[in-house]
Amino acid sequence: MKLGNRGFFSANIEIWTDLKRRRLKNWFRFIEGLNRAAMRLLATVEPDSQNKQQLCAVLLYRRALQTFQGSILLAERGMIADALTLVRSCAETAISIGCFATDDKFADRLIEDDAKHRLTYANVILGDKYLSESLSSEEVSNLQNVVSAINKKYSNGRPKSINWADAAKDAQMGVLYNMIYRWTSGDATHVTINAFARHVTAEPNHRLPYPNVIQVAQDESQALTPTFQTETRDLVLCLSGATSAILHSMNALGQIFPQKGIDKPVKRYLDLWSQLVP
């Protein structure tokens, strides 16, 4: 659908969204039910405020659920690349909850990852004349203190960032990482050659096939036409990826709170999901 001069702010986007919801009514009915089940867990699970594992998992679950909902809102509006970016974020959060389920000290790895980020950030600013010359002496001192404190805390070596491929193995979510996280990284989140295909056509109403947009155009001597419009390709894959990510999140939360019976809605929606996936 062409969006006019307001782009995705166009009022017509509601018409397109309603049309897609009706055409994929079984999928969206499933998503609505899954979302309600996922929302109910917010009230079901109450963490012990003194238990770091439980508290972190509950907070991360909220992040996963919000990202899941955001991905659906974008997907139903035809913003597939952006929706898949949120699916990737939801998958990463699911992996982190899974890590807490298998290692109650995973918070220490998150803290070290944050230290790595802050150390790099501070060193970059301090080492760049253009960035640092506008800072006050107090701001420079604060950054120097950050570097000093982190180096002192991690005196045996620089802090390490989290390798999410390894984290996924620890969380027993290797399939989620390889099938969702990796795919969305290359086709949505990052600038890649394959990402071009979402914003160009070779002829009216015919989107170039994945994965080699430029090579296909060269081989077939087709002129590329840049587009800015809603997208249908990968809509179902996006809904399915979001489903996988939130179900992984729910299941990991259930491992930390086994007494809450979270496994029951997870199994129910796994079964319903399997009926939708070809």
C-alpha positions in Angstrom: 0.0 0.0 0.0 1.3 3.4 -0.9 1.4 5.7 2.1 1.4 9.2 0.6 3.3 12.1 2.0 2.8 11.1 5.7 4.5 7.7 5.4 3.6 5.3 8.2 1.9 8.2 9.9 -0.8 8.0 7.3 -4.4 7.3 8.5 -4.6 4.7 5.7 -2.3 2.4 7.7 -5.3 1.5 9.9 -7.1 0.2 6.8 -4.1 -1.9 5.8 -3.7 -3.2 9.4 -7.4 -4.2 9.6 -7.1 -5.9 6.2 -4.1 -8.0 7.2 -5.7 -8.9 10.6 -8.8 -10.2 8.7 -6.7 -12.1 6.2 -4.6 -13.7 8.9 -7.4 -13.9 11.5 -6.3 -17.3 12.8 -2.8 -16.0 13.5 -3.9 -12.8 15.1 -6.5 -14.6 17.2 -3.7 -16.8 18.4 -1.5 -13.8 19.1 -4.2 -12.1 21.2 -4.7 -15.2 23.3 -1.0 -15.7 23.8 -0.6 -12.1 24.8 -3.4 -12.4 27.4 -1.7 -15.5 28.8 1.6 -13.7 28.9 0.1 -10.7 30.6 -1.5 -12.8 33.3 2.0 -13.9 34.5 2.7 -10.3 35.5 0.3 -10.7 38.4 0.9 -14.4 39.0 4.6 -14.1 39.7 5.8 -12.1 42.7 9.6 -12.2 43.3 11.3 -12.1 46.6 12.8 -8.7 46.7 15.9 -10.1 48.4 16.3 -12.8 45.7 18.4 -11.4 42.9 17.7 -14.3 40.5 13.9 -13.9 40.9 13.9 -10.1 40.8 16.1 -9.9 37.7 14.0 -12.6 35.9 10.8 -10.8 36.6 12.1 -7.5 35.4 13.5 -9.1 32.3 10.2 -10.8 31.6 8.5 -7.4 31.5 11.1 -6.3 29.0 10.5 -9.4 26.9 6.7 -8.9 27.0 6.8 -5.3 26.1 9.2 -6.0 23.2 6.9 -8.9 22.0 3.9 -6.5 21.9 6.0 -3.9 20.1 7.0 -6.4 17.4 3.3 -7.3 16.8 2.3 -3.6 16.6 4.9 -2.9 14.0 4.4 -6.2 12.1 0.6 -5.6 11.6 1.4 -2.1 10.2 3.7 -3.6 7.6 7.0 -2.4 9.2 8.5 -5.9 9.0 12.2 -5.0 9.3 11.6 -2.9 12.4 9.3 -5.6 13.9 12.0 -8.2 13.3 14.5 -6.0 15.1 12.2 -6.2 18.2 11.8 -9.9 17.7 15.6 -10.2 18.0 15.6 -8.1 21.1 12.9 -10.3 22.6 14.9 -13.4 21.8 18.0 -11.9 23.5 15.9 -11.1 26.6 14.5 -14.7 26.6 18.0 -16.0 26.5 19.0 -13.9 29.5 16.0 -15.2 31.5 17.1 -18.7 30.6 20.6 -17.9 31.8 19.1 -16.8 35.2 17.2 -20.1 35.2 20.4 -22.1 34.9 22.7 -19.8 36.8 21.5 -17.7 39.7 24.7 -15.6 39.5 24.1 -14.5 35.9 23.6 -11.0 37.3 27.4 -10.8 37.8 27.9 -11.4 34.1 25.5 -8.6 33.2 27.3 -6.3 35.6 30.6 -7.2 34.0 29.1 -6.6 30.6 28.0 -3.2 31.7 31.5 -2.4 33.1 33.0 -3.4 29.7 30.6 -1.0 28.0 31.2 1.9 30.4 35.0 1.4 30.2 35.0 1.4 26.5 32.7 4.5 26.3 34.8 6.4 28.8 38.1 5.6 27.1 36.8 6.5 23.7 35.7 10.0 24.9 38.8 10.6 26.8 41.0 9.5 23.9 39.1 11.7 21.3 40.1 15.3 21.4 37.0 16.5 19.6 34.7 14.7 22.1 36.7 15.6 25.2 37.6 19.2 24.6 34.0 20.4 25.3 33.9 18.6 28.7 34.3 20.4 32.0 37.2 19.4 34.2 34.6 17.8 36.5 33.2 15.7 33.7 36.7 14.6 32.6 37.4 13.7 36.2 34.2 11.6 36.4 35.2 9.6 33.3 38.7 9.1 34.6 37.2 7.8 37.9 35.0 5.4 36.0 38.1 4.0 34.2 40.0 3.8 37.4 37.3 2.1 39.4 36.6 -0.5 36.7 40.3 -1.3 36.1 40.7 -1.7 39.9 37.7 -4.0 40.2 38.8 -6.2 37.2 42.5 -6.1 38.0 43.1 -9.6 36.6 42.0 -8.4 33.1 39.6 -6.2 31.3 35.9 -6.9 31.9 34.3 -9.2 29.3 31.1 -8.6 27.4 28.5 -11.3 27.1 28.8 -13.6 24.1 25.1 -14.3 23.4 25.8 -17.5 21.3 27.5 -19.0 24.4 24.8 -17.6 26.7 22.2 -19.3 24.5 24.0 -22.6 24.9 24.1 -22.1 28.7 20.3 -21.3 28.7 19.6 -24.3 26.4 18.2 -22.0 23.8 20.6 -22.7 20.9 17.7 -23.2 18.5 16.2 -19.8 19.4 19.6 -18.1 18.9 20.4 -19.7 15.6 16.9 -19.6 14.0 15.7 -16.3 15.3 18.5 -14.2 16.7 20.9 -14.9 13.8 18.3 -14.5 11.1 16.9 -11.2 12.3 20.4 -9.9 12.8 21.3 -10.2 9.2 17.9 -9.4 7.6 16.6 -6.7 9.9 18.7 -5.3 12.8 21.9 -4.7 10.9 22.7 -3.0 7.6 23.3 -5.9 5.2 23.0 -6.4 1.5 19.9 -8.6 2.0 18.2 -5.7 3.9 18.0 -3.7 0.7 15.3 -6.0 -0.7 12.8 -4.6 1.7 13.0 -1.2 0.2 13.2 -1.9 -3.6 11.2 -3.6 -6.4 12.2 -4.7 -9.8 8.9 -4.1 -11.4 5.4 -3.1 -10.2 4.1 -5.3 -7.4 7.0 -7.7 -7.7 9.5 -7.7 -4.9 12.9 -9.0 -5.6 13.6 -12.5 -4.2 15.7 -13.0 -1.1 18.7 -13.0 -0.7 20.6 -11.2 -3.5 18.8 -8.1 -4.5 21.6 -6.4 -6.4 22.9 -9.6 -8.1 19.4 -10.5 -9.3 18.9 -7.0 -10.7 22.2 -7.3 -12.6 21.6 -10.8 -13.9 18.1 -9.9 -15.2 19.0 -6.4 -16.3 16.1 -5.0 -14.2 15.9 -1.4 -13.1 15.6 -1.1 -9.3 12.7 1.0 -8.1 13.1 2.3 -4.5 9.9 1.9 -2.5 8.5 3.2 0.8 5.5 1.2 1.6 3.9 -1.4 3.8 5.4 -4.9 3.5 3.7 -8.3 3.6 6.7 -10.6 3.0 7.8 -12.3 6.2 4.8 -11.1 8.2 3.9 -14.7 9.2 7.5 -15.4 9.9 7.7 -12.3 12.1 4.6 -13.4 14.1 6.0 -16.9 14.5 9.4 -15.5 15.6 7.8 -13.3 18.1 5.8 -16.3 19.4 8.9 -18.3 19.8 10.7 -15.6 21.7 7.9 -14.9 24.2 7.2 -18.6 24.8 10.9 -19.1 25.5 10.7 -16.2 28.0 7.6 -17.7 29.7 9.1 -21.1 29.9 12.4 -19.8 31.4 10.3 -17.8 34.0 8.5 -21.0 34.8 11.7 -22.8 35.6 12.6 -20.1 38.2 9.0 -20.2 39.6 8.0 -23.8 39.1 5.2 -23.6 41.7 3.3 -21.1 39.6 2.2 -23.6 36.9 3.5 -21.5 34.0 4.3 -24.7 32.1 0.5 -25.2 31.5 -0.1 -22.1 29.3 3.3 -22.6 27.7 2.3 -26.1 26.6 -1.1 -25.0 25.5 0.2 -22.2 23.2 3.0 -24.4 21.9 0.4 -26.8 20.8 -1.7 -24.1 19.2 1.3 -22.6 17.5 2.3 -25.9 16.0 -1.2 -26.0 14.3 -0.5 -22.7 12.6 3.1 -23.4 11.5 3.2 -25.3 8.1 
